Amino acid sequence: MNFETEHLMAPDSVLAAGTATKKFAIPQLRAAVKGQVVTADNADYDTARAVFYGGIDRRPAAIVRVANAHDVAQVVNFARENGVELAVRSGGHSVAGHGVSEGGIVLDLSAMKQLAIDVEQRTAWAETGLTAGEYTAAAGAHGLATGFGDTGSVGIGGITLGGGVGFLVRKYGLTIDDLLAAEIVTADGQILQVDDHNHPDLFWAIRGGGGNFGVVTRFKLRLHAVPQIVGGMLFLPATPELVLRFVELAEAAPEELSTIANVMVAPPMPFIPAEHHGKLITMAFLVYAGDVEAGERAIAPFRALATPIADMVRPMTYPEMYPPEQAGYHPVAAARTMFLDGIGQREVDVIFENIKASNAQMAVAQLRVLGGAMARVPNEATAYAHRQRKIMANVAALYQNPAEKARHEAWAADFAAALTQGKAGAYSNFLGDEGQARVREAYPGSTWDRLVKIKAQYDPTNLFHLNQNIPPAGAKK
């Protein structure tokens, strides 16, 4: 839906997105909530509407920095009753830019950061404005952790609802495997407590089904004892043979070890020797969640693959895997995600051929070996239905010039098509704006059928559609 700037009638009155006559009053919205309402006449409007990824320049009519679940319910009711498009944002890392609306309302959860940790029971109630880094630092002070992703600035709301594939995935599974309960505001403005016994269908759906079913305001999460890890970045040369062997080692490694391998051109980072800048490298993240001596033994074969270009792997606390990020970093990327059932000579040849062919600012192929704890959960237990897939692969081209978008998008699409092994599949958290067929790949078979029925029950008008959308059963195609 589009909302042109000339539709602003006055600072206190705007047209609802997608309508020609209907107005909604900003004072009415301000009066309904405790939190701050930011509009185009506020000095921090441009900051408030920005999301993580660059190249997304949408102008919402209002951004509401909600203060609590009651605020959330008020905004949901207001958007529904006024026919206004609603975007929901936790950390703003949606690849497709779903955290901001053109002309609608942004429900911004970032001010909701309450966290109550029960050290004895190893559980935490966490509001969904927290980032993965903030939660991990607070839990880490007690030697505890919940697995999220690999980026500290990601909001725990979005990453959890999509599944949560990160540094602890092989040892402790997906984030949703540690989700015990949630508080959610549904499309009719109700605030519900959901778990295995209360609204179990809705609880099933939010474990992998994304933000389709409501606005989650709090999670109850299980914590694990992770007092120390062996982890960090290991930079190795990049050859097809090395990448093949890396994947073999990752698959054979103990479950305590999770890895991410990135085949890419070396950027001019200060810890990479200058003679490697601009050359192909393997940048790997390794996290061993267990005994330090055992961790060093598990990582030794990776170090032995070749003389490391840089070795930053060491005993550390788990929160150290989320270092401070560069302020103002808003990458623009063309990207695709998929699952693979193995990596052979064909796949590595495709990877190296396509990385070398790109003229993007940075081109990367990422390989995440899965398995372990996440694979022992039945597919039907949650809405994340890719438990037995062996490897998650992501390809991306980062660029700056908007005029180059078509070229890099074509490169990413062709690369993904060449790499795909025939069996469809996608991780919703890494999907861009790729169309309904790709969303269906994220929720195969009976998972999709069950989700559309639950969507029809809790959001029959598809109020929550700025996401990897699952239309309600009976909706027009």
C-alpha positions in Angstrom: 0.0 0.0 0.0 1.3 3.5 -0.9 1.0 6.7 1.1 2.3 9.7 -0.8 3.6 12.6 1.2 1.0 14.9 -0.3 -1.6 12.9 1.5 -0.6 14.5 4.8 -3.6 16.7 5.6 -2.1 18.2 8.7 0.2 17.1 11.5 -2.8 15.8 13.5 -4.8 14.1 10.7 -3.7 11.6 8.0 -5.4 9.4 5.5 -5.5 5.7 6.2 -3.2 3.8 3.8 -5.0 2.5 0.8 -8.0 4.7 1.1 -9.2 7.9 -0.6 -11.3 9.5 2.1 -11.0 7.9 5.5 -8.9 9.8 8.0 -7.5 8.9 11.4 -6.6 11.3 14.1 -3.1 11.3 15.5 -4.3 13.0 18.8 -6.7 10.0 19.2 -3.8 7.6 18.8 -1.6 9.6 21.2 -4.3 9.6 23.8 -4.7 5.8 23.6 -1.2 4.9 24.5 1.4 5.5 27.2 4.3 5.3 24.8 5.6 7.9 22.4 3.9 8.5 19.0 6.4 9.8 16.4 5.2 11.5 13.2 6.8 13.3 10.3 7.0 16.6 12.2 9.1 15.1 14.9 12.9 15.7 14.7 13.7 12.0 15.1 11.2 10.8 12.5 13.8 9.6 10.0 15.7 7.7 12.8 12.4 6.2 14.0 11.4 4.9 10.6 14.7 3.4 9.7 15.2 -0.4 9.7 18.4 -2.4 9.7 18.7 -3.0 6.0 19.4 -0.1 3.6 17.5 0.6 0.4 14.2 0.6 2.3 12.7 4.2 2.4 9.2 4.0 3.6 7.3 6.8 5.3 4.8 5.6 7.9 2.1 8.0 9.1 3.1 7.2 12.7 5.6 5.2 14.7 4.3 4.1 18.1 7.0 3.2 20.6 4.7 1.1 22.8 5.4 0.9 26.6 3.5 -2.3 27.5 1.0 -4.9 26.3 -1.9 -2.6 26.9 -0.3 -0.1 24.5 0.1 -2.9 22.0 -3.6 -3.8 22.2 -4.6 -0.2 21.8 -2.5 0.2 18.7 -3.8 -3.1 17.2 -7.4 -2.0 17.9 -6.8 1.5 16.4 -5.2 0.1 13.2 -8.0 -2.5 12.8 -10.9 0.0 13.4 -9.4 2.7 11.1 -8.3 0.3 8.3 -4.7 1.3 8.6 -1.8 -0.9 7.6 0.1 -2.1 10.6 3.8 -3.0 10.7 5.3 -4.7 13.8 8.9 -4.2 14.6 11.2 -5.7 17.3 14.7 -5.2 16.0 14.0 -4.2 12.5 16.1 -6.9 10.8 13.4 -8.2 8.4 15.3 -8.8 5.1 12.1 -7.6 3.2 11.7 -4.5 5.3 8.5 -5.7 7.0 9.3 -3.6 10.1 8.0 -0.4 8.4 4.9 0.6 6.5 4.4 3.1 3.7 1.7 5.3 5.1 0.6 3.1 7.9 1.4 2.7 11.6 4.6 1.1 12.9 4.2 -0.7 16.2 7.7 -0.4 17.6 8.5 -2.7 20.5 12.0 -1.5 21.1 11.2 0.3 24.3 9.9 -2.9 25.9 13.0 -4.4 27.4 12.0 -5.9 30.8 13.8 -9.1 31.6 13.1 -11.3 34.7 15.6 -14.2 35.1 14.9 -17.0 37.5 18.4 -18.4 38.0 17.2 -21.4 40.1 14.5 -22.5 37.6 16.7 -21.5 34.6 13.9 -19.6 32.9 13.4 -16.0 31.8 10.4 -13.8 31.0 11.7 -11.4 28.3 9.9 -8.5 26.6 10.3 -8.6 22.8 11.9 -5.2 22.4 15.1 -6.8 23.8 17.9 -7.6 21.3 19.7 -10.9 21.3 22.8 -9.1 22.6 21.0 -7.5 25.5 19.3 -10.7 26.6 22.5 -12.7 26.2 24.6 -10.3 28.2 22.1 -10.3 31.1 21.8 -14.1 31.1 25.5 -14.5 30.7 26.1 -12.6 34.0 24.6 -15.8 35.6 26.5 -18.2 33.3 23.3 -18.9 31.5 22.2 -18.6 27.8 19.3 -19.1 25.4 20.3 -19.6 21.8 19.3 -16.9 19.3 21.0 -16.1 16.1 24.5 -14.8 15.2 23.9 -11.0 15.4 23.5 -9.1 18.6 21.3 -6.3 17.3 18.5 -8.7 16.1 15.3 -8.3 18.1 14.4 -11.5 20.0 10.8 -11.1 18.9 11.3 -11.7 15.2 14.1 -14.2 15.4 12.2 -16.4 17.9 8.9 -16.3 15.9 10.7 -17.5 12.8 12.5 -20.4 14.6 15.9 -19.1 15.7 19.0 -20.7 14.1 22.2 -19.6 15.8 25.4 -20.5 17.6 23.8 -23.1 19.9 21.6 -24.8 17.4 23.3 -28.2 17.4 23.6 -28.4 21.2 20.3 -26.9 22.3 18.2 -26.7 19.2 16.3 -23.7 17.8 15.2 -20.8 19.9 11.6 -22.0 19.7 12.7 -25.3 21.3 13.4 -23.3 24.5 10.1 -21.3 24.2 7.9 -22.3 27.2 5.1 -19.7 27.0 4.3 -16.3 25.5 2.1 -13.3 25.9 0.5 -12.3 22.7 -1.9 -9.6 21.5 -4.2 -11.0 18.8 -6.0 -9.1 16.0 -9.1 -8.5 18.1 -7.0 -6.7 20.8 -7.1 -9.6 23.3 -4.0 -10.2 25.5 -3.5 -14.0 25.7 -1.2 -16.2 27.6 -0.3 -19.2 25.4 1.6 -22.4 26.1 1.1 -26.1 25.6 -2.1 -26.0 27.7 -3.5 -22.6 26.9 -4.4 -21.9 23.3 -2.0 -24.8 22.2 -2.8 -24.3 18.5 -1.7 -20.6 18.7 1.4 -21.6 20.7 2.3 -24.2 18.0 1.9 -21.6 15.2 4.1 -18.9 16.8 6.9 -21.4 17.0 8.1 -20.9 13.5 5.1 -19.2 11.8 6.4 -15.7 12.2 4.4 -12.6 13.1 1.2 -13.8 11.3 -0.9 -14.5 14.4 -0.4 -11.5 16.7 2.1 -9.3 18.5 4.1 -11.2 21.0 5.0 -8.9 23.9 6.8 -11.4 26.2 8.4 -14.8 25.9 9.1 -17.3 28.7 12.4 -18.9 27.7 14.4 -21.8 29.0 18.0 -21.0 30.0 21.0 -23.4 29.8 24.2 -23.4 31.8 26.8 -22.0 29.4 29.5 -20.6 31.7 32.2 -20.7 29.1 32.6 -21.6 25.4 35.5 -22.0 23.0 34.5 -19.8 20.1 35.3 -17.0 17.7 36.2 -16.4 14.1 38.7 -18.6 12.2 39.9 -17.2 8.8 41.2 -19.8 6.4 42.1 -19.9 2.7 39.3 -20.8 0.4 39.6 -23.7 -2.0 36.9 -26.2 -3.0 38.8 -28.9 -1.2 39.0 -27.0 2.0 35.3 -26.1 2.0 34.4 -29.7 1.3 36.5 -30.9 4.2 35.2 -28.1 6.5 31.6 -29.3 6.0 32.7 -32.9 6.6 34.3 -32.0 9.8 31.3 -29.9 10.9 28.9 -32.8 10.2 31.1 -35.2 12.2 31.8 -32.8 15.1 30.2 -33.3 18.5 26.9 -31.6 19.0 28.5 -29.1 21.3 30.1 -27.5 18.2 28.0 -25.3 15.9 29.7 -23.7 12.9 29.0 -21.1 10.1 31.3 -21.0 7.1 31.4 -18.0 4.8 33.1 -18.2 1.4 33.8 -14.7 0.4 36.4 -12.1 -0.7 38.5 -10.9 2.2 37.5 -7.4 3.3 40.2 -5.0 4.5 39.7 -5.9 8.2 42.7 -4.9 10.4 43.2 -8.4 11.7 43.4 -9.9 8.2 47.0 -9.5 6.8 47.0 -7.1 3.8 48.2 -9.7 1.4 44.9 -11.5 1.7 42.7 -8.5 1.1 40.6 -9.0 -2.0 41.3 -12.7 -2.2 38.9 -15.6 -1.5 38.8 -16.7 2.1 36.7 -18.9 4.4 35.5 -16.9 7.3 34.2 -19.3 9.9 32.4 -18.8 13.2 32.8 -21.7 15.7 31.1 -22.1 19.0 31.8 -25.1 21.3 29.3 -25.0 24.2 31.1 -27.2 26.7 34.3 -28.1 28.5 37.3 -26.0 27.3 39.7 -28.9 26.8 37.1 -30.8 24.8 36.3 -27.7 22.8 40.0 -27.2 21.9 40.1 -30.9 20.7 36.9 -30.5 18.6 38.2 -27.3 16.9 41.8 -28.6 16.3 40.8 -30.3 13.0 39.5 -27.1 11.6 42.6 -25.2 12.5 44.6 -28.0 10.8 42.8 -27.6 7.4 45.3 -25.0 6.4 47.6 -22.4 8.0 45.0 -19.9 9.5 45.0 -16.4 8.0 43.8 -15.2 11.4 42.7 -17.3 14.4 40.5 -15.5 16.9 39.0 -18.7 18.5 39.6 -18.9 22.2 37.9 -19.7 25.5 35.5 -16.9 26.3 32.1 -16.2 27.7 29.1 -16.7 25.4 28.1 -13.0 25.3 31.5 -12.2 23.7 30.1 -13.8 20.5 28.0 -10.7 20.2 30.6 -7.8 20.0 29.4 -4.2 19.5 28.3 -3.5 16.0 29.2 -0.6 13.7 26.8 2.3 14.3 24.8 3.4 11.3 25.5 0.2 9.4 22.6 -0.4 6.9 23.7 -3.0 4.3 21.9 -3.3 1.0 21.8 -6.9 -0.2 20.4 -9.2 -2.8 20.1 -12.6 -1.0 18.5 -16.0 -1.2 18.2 -18.8 1.3 17.7 -22.6 0.9 18.4 -26.0 2.5 20.8 -28.6 1.1 21.1 -32.3 2.0 24.8 -32.3 1.5 27.8 -30.6 -0.1 29.7 -32.3 -2.8 32.0 -31.3 -5.6 29.2 -29.9 -7.8 28.0 -27.6 -5.0 31.5 -26.2 -4.2 32.2 -25.7 -7.8 29.0 -23.7 -8.1 29.9 -21.7 -5.1 33.3 -20.7 -6.3 32.2 -20.0 -9.8 29.5 -17.6 -8.7 31.5 -15.8 -6.0 34.2 -15.2 -8.5 31.7 -13.9 -11.1 30.1 -11.3 -8.8 31.3 -7.7 -9.0 29.3 -6.7 -5.8 31.0 -4.8 -3.0 30.9 -8.1 -1.2 29.6 -11.5 -2.3 29.3 -14.4 0.1 28.1 -18.0 0.3 27.2 -19.1 3.8 27.0 -22.8 4.9 25.5 -23.7 8.3 25.7 -27.4 9.2 22.6 -28.3 11.2 21.5 -31.5 12.9 22.0 -32.3 16.6 19.4 -31.3 19.0 17.2 -29.4 16.5 16.9 -32.6 14.4 15.5 -34.6 17.3 12.4 -32.6 17.5 9.6 -33.9 15.2 8.7 -31.7 12.3 5.1 -31.6 13.3 5.9 -30.4 16.9 6.3 -26.8 15.7 5.6 -24.7 12.7 9.3 -24.9 11.7 9.2 -27.9 9.5 12.8 -28.5 8.3 14.2 -30.4 11.2 15.9 -33.1 9.1 17.6 -30.8 6.5 21.3 -31.1 6.8 22.7 -27.7 5.7 21.3 -24.2 5.5 22.8 -22.2 2.6 22.6 -18.5 2.1 24.0 -16.5 -0.8 24.2 -12.7 -0.8 25.6 -9.8 -2.7 26.1 -6.5 -0.8 26.2 -3.3 -2.9 25.7 0.4 -2.6 24.4 1.8 -5.9 20.6 1.3 -6.2 20.9 1.3 -10.0 22.7 -2.1 -9.6 19.8 -3.8 -7.9 18.6 -5.7 -10.9 22.0 -7.1 -11.7 22.7 -8.3 -8.2 19.2 -9.7 -7.7 19.7 -11.7 -10.9 23.0 -13.0 -9.7 21.5 -14.1 -6.4 18.6 -15.8 -8.0 20.8 -17.6 -10.6 23.3 -18.6 -7.9 20.5 -20.1 -5.7 18.9 -21.9 -8.7 22.2 -23.5 -9.6 22.9 -24.5 -6.0 19.5 -25.9 -5.2 19.3 -29.7 -5.1 15.6 -30.0 -6.1 13.9 -30.3 -2.8 12.2 -27.0 -1.9 12.7 -25.3 1.4 13.3 -22.0 3.0 13.9 -20.5 6.4 11.4 -17.7 6.8 13.7 -15.4 8.8 16.1 -15.2 5.9 13.5 -14.8 3.1 13.3 -11.5 1.3 10.4 -10.2 -0.7 10.3 -13.2 -3.0 6.7 -14.0 -3.5 4.1 -16.4 -2.1 5.6 -19.5 -3.6 8.7 -19.0 -1.5 6.7 -18.5 1.6 5.0 -21.8 0.9 8.4 -23.4 0.7 9.0 -22.3 4.3 5.9 -24.1 5.4 5.6 -27.3 3.4 2.7 -29.7 3.2 0.5 -30.2 6.2 2.3 -27.4 8.1 0.9 -24.8 5.7 -2.6 -26.3 5.9 -2.6 -26.1 9.7 -1.2 -22.6 9.7 -3.9 -21.1 7.4 -6.6 -22.6 9.6 -5.1 -21.1 12.7 -4.6 -17.8 10.9 -8.3 -17.7 10.0 -9.2 -18.2 13.7 -6.9 -15.5 15.2 -6.5 -13.0 12.3 -9.4 -13.6 9.8 -8.9 -10.2 8.0 -5.1 -10.6 7.7 -4.4 -7.5 9.8 -0.9 -8.9 10.4 0.2 -9.2 6.8 3.5 -7.3 6.7 5.5 -10.5 7.2 6.2 -13.7 5.3 2.5 -13.9 5.0 0.2 -16.8 5.6 -3.3 -15.7 4.4 -6.2 -17.0 6.4 -8.1 -20.0 5.1 -10.8 -18.8 2.7 -9.0 -15.6 1.8 -9.0 -14.6 -1.9 -5.8 -15.5 -3.6 
